[in-house]
Amino acid sequence: MKKLPHVFITLLVAIAIGCGSSNPLADKAKSNIESKNYEAALNSAEESIKQHPGDPLGYYYKAVALGSMAETLDDPAERVEYYKRMNEAFETSKQVADTAESVPSQVKNIDAYRNVLWQGEHNRAVKLATEDSLKQAVDNHLSKSVQHLKNATMIQPDSTLSWGVLSQVAAMDKNFEEAVNAKEKYMSMSPDTAVKAKDYMQLASYYYNLDQQQKVVEVFEKAREKYPSNQDIISNLADAYNRVGKPQKALNTVKKLVEQNPENPQYHLVYGSQIYQQAMKVGDTVSTNSDKIINLRSKLNNASDSEQATIKKQINQLEKQNSELQSRIDKLTAQAEDQLKKTLEYRPEDADAYNTLGIIYQNKAKAIFDKRNRTADNDKAAKLDKQGKDLLREAMKYYEKAAEINPENKDYWRSLFQIYTALGMDKKAQEAMNKAGMN
């Protein structure tokens, strides 16, 4: 750790010392601080407090001695107890001074002294978190940065700057509980106009990393009240509703944006994407049911007559449920397509919309191929195979358009590699593989 610059120590002492007094013990504490004999200064200050409890200078120099002792320690965690005792002594000094006939000049310097200490802790923290030379030279540089910032907020509890930086550095250090506490403190202390949408986004992300999904919802609900038209907040709130099992709330959240701004292509994109997420979740249930059906059918051959009747009943129930679920998937998918195509009406060069449409048609093809693989009828299988490949070709058109608009996106090329391979387009598959960086 770098030692304090000489000029910094000199500044602290200059602020702290002040003039002499009629209390020889306080003067002795002052003299020891000037000579940097902080332990002796603390002892003199303690003795002054015993003999002259009505003199604020004893408490004052005790606080300065403790603060100075803290500054000599390289480990920021070891400073905490000194700062805590320093704060208590400064507060007592102020209280005693309030009852005195005149307030010593030293007591008037308390805030200035604290401010210099705060700057030292805050600036050390920022350097540890940002300067490459310190990152490499100091073990656990982020944890130490966090501790310096905690020290800074202990010295100056009303510093929104330190609380804000503490939240970000703690998150960098994967200490998300600390990040949450600091960000909430920052937001509660800041003027309402100073709290931006990004602050809510950051706080929600910290809760997300703590897997406190209901808290994520609450943060985004508050953010929506303040920023009712912010697309990022609305989109993330919808995702949060999905994670806590409230899919209809998710859809309604984005739907209101579309209704209020029917010509905004981004809102149609988000709404269409949210609708299709719902379709995919329903599709997960269909896939689970299909796996159960396959397992049940494999049991039929070795089952007794009574067992076969039970198994067939279970299969029929699952097939019926899947049929109902598939109808819902088809309806949701059609709604999603409509919204995505609306996006392209207003914004024809939207790669995300084309890519999502490609995903939709690729998944449609997969559902058809799954049916093909489950049938024992060769003619039916051939028809399903053709139908599935037609859907893949439709997906290919959308993926190719997305890749044309944004050729640097490797995900688009990976999708095209899958499509080309499935369709036997080997040369194009090789080109897509190269552009996806898969070789």
C-alpha positions as CSV (number, residue, x, y, z in Angstrom):
1,M,0.0,0.0,0.0
2,K,1.2,3.5,-0.7
3,K,1.9,5.7,2.3
4,L,0.1,9.0,2.8
5,P,1.9,11.8,1.0
6,H,3.7,14.2,3.4
7,V,1.5,17.1,2.3
8,F,-1.6,15.2,3.2
9,I,-0.3,14.5,6.8
10,T,0.7,18.1,7.1
11,L,-2.7,19.3,6.0
12,L,-4.4,17.1,8.6
13,V,-2.2,18.4,11.4
14,A,-2.6,22.0,10.3
15,I,-6.4,21.7,10.4
16,A,-6.4,19.8,13.7
17,I,-4.0,21.7,15.9
18,G,-5.4,25.2,16.3
19,C,-4.2,27.6,19.1
20,G,-3.1,26.9,22.6
21,S,-5.5,26.8,25.6
22,S,-5.6,27.2,29.3
23,N,-5.7,23.4,29.7
24,P,-2.1,22.1,29.9
25,L,-3.2,18.5,29.3
26,A,-5.0,19.5,26.1
27,D,-1.9,21.5,25.1
28,K,0.2,18.4,25.8
29,A,-2.1,16.3,23.6
30,K,-1.8,19.0,20.9
31,S,2.0,19.0,21.1
32,N,2.2,15.2,20.8
33,I,0.0,15.3,17.7
34,E,2.3,17.9,16.2
35,S,5.3,15.6,16.8
36,K,3.2,12.6,15.5
37,N,3.4,10.8,18.9
38,Y,-0.3,9.8,18.6
39,E,-0.3,7.2,21.4
40,A,1.0,9.8,23.9
41,A,-1.5,12.4,22.5
42,L,-4.3,9.9,23.2
43,N,-3.2,9.4,26.7
44,S,-2.9,13.1,27.4
45,A,-6.4,13.7,25.9
46,E,-7.9,10.9,28.1
47,E,-6.3,12.4,31.2
48,S,-7.7,15.8,30.2
49,I,-11.2,14.3,29.9
50,K,-10.8,12.9,33.4
51,Q,-9.6,16.1,35.0
52,H,-11.5,18.6,32.9
53,P,-14.7,16.9,31.7
54,G,-16.3,20.2,30.8
55,D,-13.5,21.2,28.4
56,P,-14.3,20.1,24.8
57,L,-10.7,20.2,23.8
58,G,-9.9,16.9,25.6
59,Y,-12.5,15.1,23.5
60,Y,-11.4,17.0,20.4
61,Y,-7.7,16.0,20.7
62,K,-8.8,12.4,21.6
63,A,-10.7,12.3,18.3
64,V,-7.8,13.8,16.3
65,A,-5.3,11.3,17.9
66,L,-7.6,8.4,17.0
67,G,-8.1,9.6,13.4
68,S,-4.3,10.1,13.0
69,M,-3.6,6.7,14.4
70,A,-6.1,5.2,11.9
71,E,-4.3,6.9,9.0
72,T,-1.0,5.2,10.0
73,L,-2.5,1.7,9.4
74,D,-2.1,0.1,6.0
75,D,-5.0,-2.3,6.4
76,P,-8.3,-0.3,5.9
77,A,-10.2,-2.8,8.0
78,E,-8.0,-2.1,11.0
79,R,-9.0,1.6,10.9
80,V,-12.7,1.0,11.5
81,E,-12.6,0.9,15.3
82,Y,-10.4,4.0,15.4
83,Y,-12.8,5.9,13.2
84,K,-15.8,4.8,15.3
85,R,-14.2,6.0,18.5
86,M,-13.1,9.2,16.7
87,N,-16.7,10.0,15.7
88,E,-17.9,9.4,19.2
89,A,-15.2,11.7,20.7
90,F,-16.0,14.5,18.1
91,E,-19.7,14.3,18.9
92,T,-19.0,14.6,22.6
93,S,-16.7,17.5,22.0
94,K,-19.5,19.3,20.1
95,Q,-22.0,18.6,22.8
96,V,-19.7,19.9,25.6
97,A,-18.8,22.9,23.5
98,D,-22.6,23.7,23.2
99,T,-22.7,24.3,26.9
100,A,-19.5,26.4,27.1
101,E,-19.4,30.2,27.1
102,S,-17.3,30.2,23.9
103,V,-16.6,27.5,21.4
104,P,-12.9,26.8,20.8
105,S,-11.6,27.3,17.2
106,Q,-10.5,23.7,17.1
107,V,-14.1,22.4,17.5
108,K,-15.1,24.6,14.6
109,N,-12.6,22.7,12.5
110,I,-14.1,19.3,13.1
111,D,-16.0,19.2,9.8
112,A,-12.9,20.3,7.9
113,Y,-10.7,17.7,9.5
114,R,-13.3,15.0,8.8
115,N,-13.5,16.1,5.2
116,V,-9.8,15.7,4.7
117,L,-9.9,12.2,6.2
118,W,-12.9,11.4,4.0
119,Q,-11.1,12.5,0.9
120,G,-8.2,10.3,1.8
121,E,-10.3,7.2,2.2
122,H,-12.5,7.9,-0.8
123,N,-9.6,8.6,-3.2
124,R,-7.6,5.6,-2.0
125,A,-10.7,3.5,-2.8
126,V,-11.1,4.9,-6.3
127,K,-7.4,4.4,-7.1
128,L,-7.5,0.8,-5.9
129,A,-10.5,0.1,-8.1
130,T,-9.3,1.9,-11.2
131,E,-5.6,2.2,-11.4
132,D,-3.9,-0.8,-13.2
133,S,-0.6,-0.4,-11.2
134,L,-2.4,-0.7,-7.9
135,K,-4.7,-3.5,-9.1
136,Q,-1.6,-5.6,-9.9
137,A,0.4,-4.6,-6.8
138,V,-2.3,-5.0,-4.1
139,D,-3.9,-8.3,-3.2
140,N,-7.7,-8.3,-3.0
141,H,-7.6,-4.7,-4.4
142,L,-11.4,-4.6,-4.8
143,S,-12.1,-5.8,-1.2
144,K,-9.7,-3.2,0.1
145,S,-11.3,-0.5,-2.0
146,V,-14.7,-1.5,-0.6
147,Q,-13.3,-1.2,3.0
148,H,-11.8,2.3,2.2
149,L,-15.2,3.4,1.0
150,K,-17.0,2.0,4.1
151,N,-14.5,4.0,6.1
152,A,-15.3,7.1,4.0
153,T,-19.0,6.6,4.7
154,M,-18.3,6.2,8.4
155,I,-16.4,9.5,8.5
156,Q,-18.9,11.3,6.3
157,P,-22.2,9.4,6.5
158,D,-24.0,12.0,4.3
159,S,-21.6,11.6,1.3
160,T,-23.8,10.4,-1.5
161,L,-20.7,10.2,-3.7
162,S,-19.1,7.6,-1.5
163,W,-22.3,5.6,-1.1
164,G,-22.7,5.5,-4.9
165,V,-19.2,4.5,-5.6
166,L,-19.3,1.9,-2.8
167,S,-22.3,0.2,-4.5
168,Q,-20.5,-0.1,-7.8
169,V,-17.1,-1.3,-6.4
170,A,-18.9,-3.8,-4.1
171,A,-20.7,-5.2,-7.2
172,M,-17.4,-5.4,-9.1
173,D,-16.2,-7.4,-6.1
174,K,-19.3,-9.7,-6.3
175,N,-20.3,-8.5,-2.9
176,F,-23.9,-7.8,-3.8
177,E,-25.3,-7.5,-0.3
178,E,-23.0,-4.6,0.3
179,A,-23.8,-3.2,-3.1
180,V,-27.6,-3.3,-2.4
181,N,-27.2,-1.6,1.0
182,A,-25.0,1.1,-0.4
183,K,-27.2,1.7,-3.5
184,E,-30.3,1.9,-1.4
185,K,-28.6,4.4,1.0
186,Y,-27.5,6.4,-2.0
187,M,-31.0,6.5,-3.5
188,S,-32.6,7.4,-0.2
189,M,-30.2,10.3,0.5
190,S,-30.2,11.7,-3.0
191,P,-32.7,14.4,-4.2
192,D,-35.4,12.8,-6.2
193,T,-34.2,14.6,-9.4
194,A,-30.7,13.0,-8.9
195,V,-31.9,9.4,-8.9
196,K,-31.8,8.2,-12.5
197,A,-33.2,5.2,-14.3
198,K,-29.8,3.6,-14.3
199,D,-29.8,3.7,-10.5
200,Y,-32.9,1.5,-10.4
201,M,-31.4,-0.7,-13.1
202,Q,-28.3,-1.2,-11.0
203,L,-30.1,-1.9,-7.8
204,A,-32.4,-4.4,-9.5
205,S,-29.3,-6.1,-11.0
206,Y,-27.8,-6.5,-7.5
207,Y,-31.0,-8.1,-6.2
208,Y,-31.0,-10.3,-9.3
209,N,-27.5,-11.5,-8.4
210,L,-28.7,-12.3,-4.9
211,D,-31.6,-14.3,-6.5
212,Q,-34.1,-12.0,-4.7
213,Q,-36.5,-11.9,-7.6
214,Q,-39.4,-10.4,-5.8
215,K,-37.2,-7.5,-4.8
216,V,-36.2,-7.1,-8.5
217,V,-39.9,-6.7,-9.2
218,E,-40.4,-4.1,-6.5
219,V,-37.5,-2.1,-7.7
220,F,-38.7,-2.0,-11.3
221,E,-42.2,-1.2,-10.2
222,K,-40.9,1.9,-8.4
223,A,-38.8,2.7,-11.4
224,R,-41.9,2.5,-13.7
225,E,-43.7,5.0,-11.5
226,K,-41.0,7.5,-12.0
227,Y,-40.1,6.6,-15.6
228,P,-43.4,5.2,-17.1
229,S,-42.2,5.3,-20.7
230,N,-38.6,4.0,-20.2
231,Q,-38.4,1.0,-22.5
232,D,-35.5,-0.7,-20.6
233,I,-37.3,-0.5,-17.3
234,I,-40.6,-1.8,-18.8
235,S,-38.8,-4.6,-20.6
236,N,-36.9,-5.6,-17.5
237,L,-40.1,-5.4,-15.3
238,A,-41.8,-7.8,-17.7
239,D,-38.9,-10.2,-17.5
240,A,-39.0,-9.9,-13.7
241,Y,-42.8,-10.7,-13.6
242,N,-42.1,-13.8,-15.7
243,R,-39.4,-15.0,-13.2
244,V,-41.8,-14.7,-10.3
245,G,-44.5,-16.6,-12.2
246,K,-46.7,-13.7,-13.3
247,P,-46.7,-14.1,-17.1
248,Q,-50.0,-12.2,-17.6
249,K,-48.6,-9.2,-15.7
250,A,-45.5,-9.3,-17.9
251,L,-47.6,-9.2,-21.1
252,N,-49.9,-6.4,-19.7
253,T,-46.9,-4.4,-18.7
254,V,-45.6,-4.2,-22.2
255,K,-49.0,-4.1,-23.9
256,K,-49.7,-0.7,-22.2
257,L,-46.6,0.7,-23.8
258,V,-47.7,-0.4,-27.2
259,E,-51.2,0.9,-26.7
260,Q,-49.8,4.3,-25.6
261,N,-47.2,4.4,-28.4
262,P,-48.6,2.4,-31.3
263,E,-46.0,3.8,-33.8
264,N,-43.0,3.0,-31.7
265,P,-41.2,0.0,-33.3
266,Q,-39.2,-0.8,-30.1
267,Y,-42.3,-1.3,-28.1
268,H,-43.7,-3.7,-30.7
269,L,-40.4,-5.6,-30.7
270,V,-40.4,-5.9,-26.9
271,Y,-44.1,-6.9,-26.8
272,G,-43.6,-9.5,-29.5
273,S,-40.6,-10.9,-27.8
274,Q,-42.5,-11.2,-24.5
275,I,-45.4,-12.9,-26.1
276,Y,-43.1,-15.4,-27.7
277,Q,-41.4,-16.1,-24.4
278,Q,-44.8,-17.1,-23.1
279,A,-45.2,-19.4,-26.1
280,M,-41.9,-21.0,-25.4
281,K,-42.7,-21.6,-21.8
282,V,-45.9,-23.4,-22.8
283,G,-43.8,-25.3,-25.3
284,D,-41.6,-26.5,-22.4
285,T,-44.6,-28.1,-20.9
286,V,-45.5,-29.8,-24.2
287,S,-42.0,-31.2,-24.5
288,T,-42.2,-32.6,-20.9
289,N,-45.5,-34.2,-21.7
290,S,-44.1,-35.6,-24.9
291,D,-41.2,-37.2,-23.1
292,K,-43.7,-38.7,-20.6
293,I,-45.8,-40.1,-23.5
294,I,-42.7,-41.8,-25.0
295,N,-41.8,-43.4,-21.7
296,L,-45.4,-44.6,-21.2
297,R,-45.5,-46.1,-24.6
298,S,-42.3,-48.0,-24.0
299,K,-43.9,-49.6,-20.9
300,L,-46.9,-50.8,-22.8
301,N,-45.3,-54.0,-24.3
302,N,-44.4,-55.4,-20.9
303,A,-47.5,-54.3,-19.0
304,S,-50.5,-56.5,-18.0
305,D,-53.9,-55.9,-19.5
306,S,-55.0,-53.8,-16.5
307,E,-51.8,-51.8,-16.5
308,Q,-52.1,-51.2,-20.2
309,A,-55.5,-49.7,-19.7
310,T,-54.1,-47.3,-17.1
311,I,-51.1,-46.4,-19.2
312,K,-53.3,-45.7,-22.3
313,K,-55.5,-43.5,-20.2
314,Q,-52.5,-41.5,-19.1
315,I,-51.3,-41.2,-22.6
316,N,-54.7,-40.0,-23.8
317,Q,-54.8,-37.4,-21.0
318,L,-51.3,-36.1,-21.9
319,E,-52.1,-36.0,-25.6
320,K,-55.3,-34.1,-25.0
321,Q,-53.4,-31.6,-22.8
322,N,-50.7,-31.2,-25.4
323,S,-53.3,-30.5,-28.1
324,E,-54.8,-27.8,-25.9
325,L,-51.4,-26.4,-25.1
326,Q,-50.4,-26.4,-28.8
327,S,-53.5,-24.4,-29.7
328,R,-52.3,-21.8,-27.1
329,I,-48.8,-21.9,-28.5
330,D,-50.1,-21.3,-32.0
331,K,-52.2,-18.4,-30.9
332,L,-49.3,-16.8,-28.9
333,T,-46.9,-17.3,-31.8
334,A,-49.3,-15.7,-34.3
335,Q,-49.6,-12.7,-31.9
336,A,-45.8,-12.5,-31.6
337,E,-45.3,-12.6,-35.3
338,D,-47.8,-9.8,-35.8
339,Q,-45.9,-7.6,-33.3
340,L,-42.5,-8.4,-34.8
341,K,-43.8,-7.6,-38.4
342,K,-45.3,-4.4,-37.0
343,T,-41.7,-3.5,-35.8
344,L,-40.4,-4.1,-39.3
345,E,-43.2,-1.9,-40.8
346,Y,-41.9,1.1,-38.7
347,R,-38.2,0.0,-38.7
348,P,-37.4,-2.2,-41.7
349,E,-33.7,-2.7,-40.8
350,D,-34.3,-4.1,-37.3
351,A,-32.0,-7.2,-37.1
352,D,-33.4,-8.2,-33.7
353,A,-36.9,-8.5,-35.2
354,Y,-35.7,-10.6,-38.1
355,N,-33.7,-12.8,-35.8
356,T,-36.6,-13.4,-33.5
357,L,-38.8,-14.3,-36.5
358,G,-36.1,-16.8,-37.5
359,I,-36.2,-18.4,-34.1
360,I,-40.0,-18.6,-34.3
361,Y,-39.9,-20.5,-37.6
362,Q,-37.0,-22.7,-36.6
363,N,-39.0,-23.7,-33.5
364,K,-42.0,-24.4,-35.6
365,A,-39.9,-26.6,-37.8
366,K,-38.6,-28.5,-34.7
367,A,-42.1,-29.2,-33.5
368,I,-43.0,-30.7,-37.0
369,F,-39.8,-32.8,-37.0
370,D,-40.7,-34.1,-33.5
371,K,-44.0,-35.2,-34.9
372,R,-42.2,-36.8,-37.8
373,N,-40.0,-38.7,-35.4
374,R,-42.9,-40.0,-33.4
375,T,-45.0,-41.4,-36.3
376,A,-44.6,-45.0,-37.7
377,D,-46.5,-44.0,-40.9
378,N,-43.8,-43.5,-43.6
379,D,-46.1,-41.4,-45.9
380,K,-47.0,-39.1,-43.0
381,A,-43.4,-38.9,-42.0
382,A,-42.4,-37.8,-45.5
383,K,-45.1,-35.1,-45.6
384,L,-44.0,-33.8,-42.1
385,D,-40.4,-33.8,-43.2
386,K,-41.3,-31.6,-46.2
387,Q,-43.4,-29.3,-44.1
388,G,-40.6,-29.0,-41.5
389,K,-38.0,-28.1,-44.2
390,D,-40.3,-25.5,-45.7
391,L,-40.4,-23.9,-42.3
392,L,-36.6,-24.1,-42.0
393,R,-36.3,-22.2,-45.3
394,E,-38.6,-19.5,-44.0
395,A,-36.4,-19.3,-40.9
396,M,-33.4,-19.1,-43.1
397,K,-34.7,-16.0,-44.9
398,Y,-35.2,-14.2,-41.6
399,Y,-31.8,-15.2,-40.3
400,E,-30.1,-14.2,-43.6
401,K,-31.7,-10.7,-43.4
402,A,-30.6,-10.3,-39.8
403,A,-27.0,-11.3,-40.8
404,E,-27.1,-8.9,-43.7
405,I,-28.0,-6.0,-41.4
406,N,-25.5,-7.0,-38.7
407,P,-22.9,-9.3,-40.2
408,E,-20.7,-9.1,-37.1
409,N,-23.3,-10.9,-34.9
410,K,-21.9,-14.4,-34.6
411,D,-25.2,-15.7,-33.1
412,Y,-26.9,-15.1,-36.4
413,W,-24.3,-17.1,-38.3
414,R,-24.5,-19.9,-35.8
415,S,-28.3,-20.1,-36.4
416,L,-27.7,-20.1,-40.2
417,F,-25.1,-22.9,-39.8
418,Q,-27.7,-25.0,-38.1
419,I,-30.3,-24.3,-40.8
420,Y,-27.9,-24.8,-43.7
421,T,-26.7,-28.1,-42.2
422,A,-30.3,-29.4,-41.7
423,L,-31.1,-28.5,-45.3
424,G,-27.9,-30.1,-46.7
425,M,-26.5,-26.8,-47.9
426,D,-22.9,-27.8,-47.1
427,K,-21.0,-25.0,-48.8
428,K,-23.2,-22.3,-47.1
429,A,-22.9,-24.2,-43.8
430,Q,-19.1,-24.0,-44.0
431,E,-19.2,-20.3,-44.8
432,A,-21.6,-19.7,-41.9
433,M,-19.4,-21.8,-39.5
434,N,-16.4,-19.6,-40.4
435,K,-18.3,-16.4,-39.9
436,A,-19.6,-17.7,-36.6
437,G,-16.0,-18.3,-35.5
438,M,-16.8,-22.0,-34.9
439,N,-13.8,-23.5,-36.7
